């Protein structure tokens, strides 16, 4: 090993080359302000796939009912919401049965909440890997959210069955569903990057996450329609990027309301802000991960 010009350690390896040829790999911490290195992430795409697949296998390994856990969480939450908010509180549901109204909102919300939680724990949960092997660290939170996407696919089967049961027709608007799921994915990634980087240095971040998710749930129109809000409250809820995701998912699946045009652009701007700042913060903290974790 030799010392490079900028102080980085330079490994010179000779693999099947002539004696006078040298192959150099220089690994150094990122410098300056930059966003995601897509080229490097693409080179490690197989690792990203393996990490996501490992998380899925660990989640369902040696479980009694396997993938049904991905369905039970949103389904039982829907039952509780239907009893207390739909029947007792009498919250309107845009002319639809409250169970399918709430479940259609819980689908993208659960994807976001689970993805954010798993992404926030991805670095600490892979401490041995981070401290011993080089790879783009951002692959860990991305893979964690992809594993949450697998849970969404299982839970999505239930909403199809509920639509058939309640006689809710399918519409061409379902083609918009991937757009809103992508927004949920990117929101979870942006917040997850912040929380995962912070959790390396401050381990009590994981204890505040549950409280954050509960507050965010009630600030998102999962159990109520935005038509109930007006004035300042509606403006504040519109700033929440998950508002257009939940409302847009209901529109795409159930055909209720109108496409969230204005709110959608606000959400896109907020998601972009959270994602860019999360990537920049993650990059600035990344150089100390192996030492602190």
N, C-alpha and C positions, 0 to 999 in steps of 0.2 A: 504494500500500500504506500502511496505517496501523497504528499500534501499538495493540493491544487493551488492555483493562483489566488482563488478567493477564500482559501482556508478550508474548503470542503475536502473530505477524505476521498481520494480517487483510487478505485480498485482497478488494477490492470490484470485482465484475465486473458490467457491464451488458450483458445478452444479450437483445435483442429486448424490452426493457422501457422504460417511459416514463423521461424524464430524471430525475424525482424519485424513482424506485424504485431500490433497491439490492439486490443479491444477494450475500450475504457467505458466504465459506467460511473457517473458522478451522481451521488445522492446528496442533496442539500436542502435545507428548509426553504420554503417559498419566500420570495422577497417581493416587497412592494404590495400594491393592491391589485388583485386580479380575481376574476370569478372562476367558475368551474372549468377545470381543464378537461374538456370533453375528449380530446385525443388520448390523454393518459387513461381516462376512465374507460374508453373503448378498448384499450389494450388489456385492461383487467376485467373485461366483461364476463369472462368465464368464472372468475373469482366471485364477482357480484352475483351471478346466477347460483353458484354453489352456496354462498352465504344465505341467500333467500331460501333456497331449498332446504338447507340445514335448519333454519328457523322454523319452517313449516313442519318438518319431521319431528323436531324436538317438541313442538307445541302439541302434537297429536300422538306422540309415542307413549305407550303404556297408559292410555286413557280408556275409560270405560265405554264411552259412547263416541269417541273419535271426533270427527268433523262436526257432529251435531252441536258441539259447544259453540261453534260459530253462529249457529242458528238460535240457540236457546237464549243467548244474552239479549239480542234485540227483540226477540219474540216475547220473552217474559217482561221486558221493559215496556213493550207495547201493551201487554195485558194490564200492567199496573197503571200506565197512563190512561188507558181506556176506562178503567174503573173510576179513578179519582178525578181526572181532568175531563174526560168525555161524559161520564154519567153523573157524577156528583157535582162538579163545577160547571158543567154545561158549556164548555168551551166550543165554539162553532168549528166546523171542519169543512167549510166551503161546499156544503151540500153532499159530502161523501160520508160513508160510515167512518166513525172516528178511528177504529182499529187500523184500517188501511191508510187513512190520512197520517196517523202518527208513525206507522211502520215505514211508509215511504220517506218520511223525514229522518227516521232513525238509521236507515241504510247508509246514506252518505255521512251522517254524523258519526256512526260507529267506525266507519272506515277512517275518518279523520282522527277521532279520539284514540283508537287503537294504534294507528300509524304514528301519531305524535308520541304516545307513551313508549312504544317499542323503539322508536328512533332516539328518544331521550336516554334510554338505557343501553343503547347499542355499543357505545365506547367502553363504558365501565364493565359491561357484561363480556366484552372481548379484550380485557386488559392484557392477557398473555399474548394475544395475537398482535395487539398494537405495539407492545414493548419489544417484540422480537423480530417481526417481519415487516419489510417495507411494502406498502401498497397505498393507493389513495384512500385516506381515512374516510372520505365522504362516502365511500362505497358501503360502509356499515349502516349509517342511517337510511340510505336509499334501499338497501336490501331489506332492512327491517320493515319499511313501509310496503314493499312488494309482498312480504309475507302477510301483512294485514289485508292486502288486496285479495289474497286467496280466501280469507274468511268472508269477504264481501260477496264473492261468487257463490259460496254456499248459501248465504243469507238471501241472496237475490232470488233463489228458487222459490222461497216462501212468498215473496211479493207477487210473483207470477201466479202462484196458486190462489192467493187472496184476490187478485184481480178476476180470476175465473170464477171464484166462489161468489163474489159480490156483483158479477156481471159488468165489470168495468171494461170498456172496449180498449183495444190497443190502437194507437195512432202513430202517424209518421213522426210525431214529435219525439218518439223514443230514440230516434237517430241522434238527438242532441245529448243523450245521456252520457256518452264518453267525454263530452266537453266539460260537464259539471263534475264528473269523477276526476278528470285531470286537475281541475281547480282544487278539489278536496285533497288530492295527492300532493300538489305543490304547496298548499297551505300547511299540511302536516309536515312536509319536508322543511319548509322555511322555519316553522316554530321548532321542529325537532332538531335542526342544526344549532339553534340558539341553546336549547336545553341540554343537548348532548355535550356541547363544548363546556357549558357551565357546570354540568354534573361531574366532569373530570376534576375540577378544582373544588367545587362545593357539593359534597355528597348529600346535603339536605334538600337539594333540588327535587329529588324523587318524592319527598314527603309533601311538597307543595303542589305536585302535579295533579293529585286527585282533587284538591280544592280548586285549582285552575280549571279543570275539566268541568266541574259542577257549575261554576260561575259562567263559563262559556256556553254550556248547554242552555241555561235559562236566558242567555243573551242572544240565542239563535232560535228562530221560529220553528222549533221541532214539535212542540206541544200546542202551539197556537199559530194562527195565520197572521201575516203582517197586516191584514185588513183591520185587525183590532187596534192597531197603533195609529197614532197621528202626531203631527207636530214634531217636537224635539225628539221624542222617543223613537219615532219612525226613522228620523235622520241618524240617530245613534246606532240603531240596529242595522241600518243600511251600510254603515261603515264596516261592520263585521263581514269579512269575506265569506264566512260560511252561510250567511243569509241567502245570497243568490244561489249557492250550491244546493241548499235544502229546498228553497222555493223552485229553483230550476229543475231539480230532480222530480218534484211532484208534478210540475207542468209536463215534463218529458214523459213520465210514466202514466199519469192519471189524466192528463189533459185539462187540469183545472187552472184557473187564473190566466194570466197572460205571460208571454216570455219576459223574463226580467232584464229588459234592455238597458235602462238607465242604471239600475242597481248592479247589473252584471259588469258594466265598465268600471264602476266604483270598486267592485270586488277584485277585478283583474288588476287594477292599480294597487290595491292593498296587498294582494298576493305577491305582485312584483316587488313591492317595497319590502315585505317580510322576507322573501326569498333572497333578494340581493343582499340585504343587510345580514341575513343569516349566513350566507356564503362568505361574505367578507369577514364577519366575526369568527366563523369557524376556521378560516384560513389563518387569521392572526393568532389564534389559540393553538393551532395544529402543531407548531414547532415545539411546544412544551408537553404534548400529550404523553409521549413515551417516558418523560422524566417524572411527571406528576402522577400519572395513573397508577 
